[in-house]
Amino acid sequence: MFSLERVVPWGRSFREYLLFFRLTDNDLKKRILGCADGPAGFNAGLTAEGGSVVSCDPLYQYTEEEIRSRIAACRPEILEQVSKNRHLFVWNTVRSPEELGEWRSSAMRSFLADYEQGRREGRYCAAALPDLPFADGRFDLAVCSHFLFYYSDQLPEDFHRKAVGEMLRVAPEVRIFPLVDLNGRVSRYRDILAADLQENGFSVEIVTVHYEFIRGGNRMMRIVRKD
Ligand SMILES: C[S@@+](CC[C@H](N)C(=O)[O-])C[C@H]1O[C@@H](n2cnc3c(N)ncnc32)[C@H](O)[C@@H]1O
């Protein structure tokens, strides 16, 4: 069961999503599904630029106020953990845990400012992988940031397989970032899943991106259905 007390909301920005997924101007014209978007600024940013985007996350069963206070409650602990584990991160663009806190707060503020209106417009949908409440092919591209592969110690192989299969049911192309787990190790599921998908008629590419905050976490998986 998903519950607010157990989730640690922490969201990245629209600009970071552009880098994670190498989103081009052409991609931004597509109908995009963001899976496990949580309090990220992706939906708010893309909507402001006129894009078509739906985010899904079980977090969206909660109100803006509930999410806001959970973010505030979790923030000190997250930053303490980052400080303790500085060696796992690359400190060139973001120079300190304090600066990281500012970046993340700014992304989450843009999410919170957009959230209630976005919920009314159906842009924030309370749904949990591996089951999505969307028709086959409803989107052109589905992305997933810091959830699949990232929680390899918590989510089993079968969950990953079903979740990716479900994303490919609703979109012909899926991109996942990063491919490392919470400890910065390449996910134990990355190569198993890639081989499986290739055997089942999908093209799978591991693409290097121009973004590395988690040390070694600068790769994205791009999966495309071959017609
Ligand atoms: C680390 S956050 C990533 C947020 C955002 N994608 C980003 O990169 O900033 C992980 C998110 O996964 C969501 N989550 C947890 N279980 C989920 C599930 N079964 N399906 C989809 N999202 C889930 C959490 O609510 C949380 O918002």
The ligand as an ORCA input file, in Angstrom:
! r2SCAN-3c Opt
* xyz 0 1
  C      12.550      9.632     -6.390
  S      10.927     10.136     -6.805
  C      11.191     10.692     -8.472
  C      10.356     11.887     -8.819
  C      10.610     12.467    -10.205
  N      10.442     11.460    -11.241
  C      11.976     13.079    -10.321
  O      12.864     12.485    -10.943
  O      12.192     14.149     -9.761
  C      10.069      8.586     -7.025
  C       8.594      8.734     -7.244
  O       8.045      7.443     -7.486
  C       6.705      7.461     -7.026
  N       6.170      6.084     -6.946
  C       6.219      5.213     -5.907
  N       5.611      4.052     -6.245
  C       5.164      4.209     -7.526
  C       4.474      3.354     -8.449
  N       4.142      2.095     -8.129
  N       4.189      3.829     -9.680
  C       4.554      5.085    -10.036
  N       5.206      5.939     -9.212
  C       5.529      5.494     -7.980
  C       6.803      8.202     -5.710
  O       5.557      8.693     -5.274
  C       7.800      9.309     -6.058
  O       7.128     10.474     -6.459
*
